[in-house]
Amino acid sequence: MKRAGFTSVWLPVALLLPQLSIIAIFFYWPAGWAVQSSFYLQDPFGFGSTFVGFENYTDLTANSEYMRIAWFTVVFTVLVTFFSLSIALLLAVKADKVIRGAKSYRTLLMWVYAVAPPVAGFMGIMLFHQHTGPMTDFFKALGWDYKILVDYNSTATAFIIVSVWKQIPVNFIFFLSGLQSIPRAVREAAMIDNRSGVRRFWDITFPLLAPTGFFLLIINITYALFDTFGIIDTLVKGEPGNNPMTLVYKVYMDGFRGNDLGGSSAQSVILMVLVLVLTVFQFRLIERRIHYS
Amino acid sequence: MKSFKLGAAAFSIAFAGQAALAETEITFWHAMGGQLGETVNEVAAGFNASQDEYKITPVFKGSYEETLTAGIAAFRAGEQPNIIQVFDAGAATVIGAQGATIPVQDLLADNGIDFDINDYIAGVRYFYADADGKMIGMPFNSSTPIMYYNVQALEKAGVTPPATWEEFANVTAPALKEAGYIPLSQSHLPWIFTENFFSRHNLQFASSNNGYDSNDTQIMINNPAIKAHFSALVDWKEQGLFEWYGTGWGDNAKPFEDGNVAMWLGSSGSFGGLLAKDLGFDFSATMLPYWEGVTTEPTQTFIGGAALFAMSGKSAEENKAAAEFFSYLTSSDTQYFWHQATGYVPITEAAYEAAKADGHYEKFPAAEVGIQQLSLPAGEFTRGYRMGFYVQIRDVMNREYGRILTGETDVESGFATIEAESNKLLERFAKTQG
């Protein structure tokens, strides 16, 4: 088979140039600055600065609070990813079976996707309000003295519920289209082999959904790590106090509120490395083991 | 097409017309939202109407932190406003960056405007000054924490507002609890129960003269008096004499406004807002209580709120316009208007006298409490404090206080953590200035 290709090197370079320059200006350049300023302690106005080497990094690892925030971020990410994927999968499987009114039913399930994170946060404020929130009443009825913004675990619960709720529609859309692309013949063959719906799901449907699932896994991890910022900021009203926060919110707290450019740059470099590791993990390990048809 | 050309011509004529007036335009970034923002706009409009050489445009930039960050980013890009409002906790950052601002005292002197620091009321004079007492920032919205109370609630319980915390614990609070109220809430633990705890009792808050004399500062928060105060708070909370609704300002004010909490520690600048709300009860105010066991001669409190700074890198005409605006702002008429509309204290003696002469305090006795408290005898450590990365230090305090009040940690280890983390932050800040 003959491979189609460019005759000259310059045409593909010219075609790639706009994309490359956008990446360079909006990603590599600021990322380079962040790496550089993570080695300095500097006056925010840009007057004085001191080269401190790795001190910004060692200060972070020596700070028990930073470690506690990192641990919370891990727990938060695992829970948000797990619940938003599993609930969305359940809904998609059920929606796939609906025949009458399927379209309007699916549209309703996707609706939440259009809600911006801060708006989701505001809904959270109302739902979990200390005095008037229905969720607060619900938890109290279960015997939990639920107090958002006062009690660490109460606030963490609200973060997780709102974040999961906000992410379900995205996962739902992907899972549903994944389900619909499973060939009819495969399903029918499975139907003959086994009458148990649960068994058929785990043996046939689930493995065939795996490529979608792993793609969503990475999307959901980055969502929980980064995109939940708006929800957290709105729920804690910009004053976290003794409430939990995620690593990316800590970057904002120290950099944008506290004007500690060196410290917050070091934190964002750590997050960059984390994303890099995730990406490598995605390409190297997962893509090899999952069979795309 | 024709109409477009006509429109463009009209636009250019209008533009030329404006330029012909040779009005110097300056910008003023502030953090006063809602009702307060309206009042800032009124002050600016008043200045613009008072003369035709200068025009000031106030721009609301969000919270105090957001305004400072926006100002810093703009300064680095060479797009800074002429005047920026910076809050108490950001004072070390903006004053530390010498060259970012023109000291207000110099600005006024250079532009031929009389300045005497003694015209300003004692409590506000030196907070935004440098080590030599030169005023760097012009105090703008100055407030101090005071105790508001529900008049009917105290009458029902048969008590008077407490002067000391001993009286609160032994007399006032139990009676209020008996009468069916939550006796007390407060809205800002670092400001009310820390910074002003130190000034009310004239205790040293930080080394190097509360941080004014050098950047090599250590916080002196691990003090037995304040630890005893927080231990008392924990006990009171358990006994139902005090409630804490989280770190948010409004979350703690709301139960007072709803009539569930009988006494609330807030800002003297909250007065205007409380008056505008139709509370179902009469409210009044009294000074921040003190511990008789710590001192029998309580001193004045610090000012909170924010100051205005003239940013450098502007033309002489624009600096002149900024100086004229400061002059207008500190005139006793403007100050009295601002005081009446917002509840922030008047910053000059003249404005205070004008308010007294006008009978303002006969109508609203609560409006005078803040300025009375700021005019109490000064002590060695009541001028203010100057600590870098103070926004983060306050965040650490809020976090540890929250943990203390929810039983997650105890007073002793909470304060040890605040001390260690704050000193680490101060050490880091000192390096940013190097």
Interface residues (C-beta under 8 A of the other chain):
Chain A: L41 Q42 D43 P44 F45 G46 F47 G48 S49 T50 V52 D59 N63 E65 Q130 H131 K147 I148 L149 V150 D151 Y152 K237 G238 E239 P240 G241 N242 N243 M253 D254 F256 R257 G258 N259 D260 G262 G263
Chain B: S63 E65 E66 L68 T69 I72 F75 R76 T93 V94 G96 A97 Q98 G99 A100 W244 Y245 G246 T247 G248 D251 K254 F389 V391 Q392 D395 N398 R399 E400 Y401 G402 R403 T406 E408 E421 K424 R428 K431 T432 Q433 G434
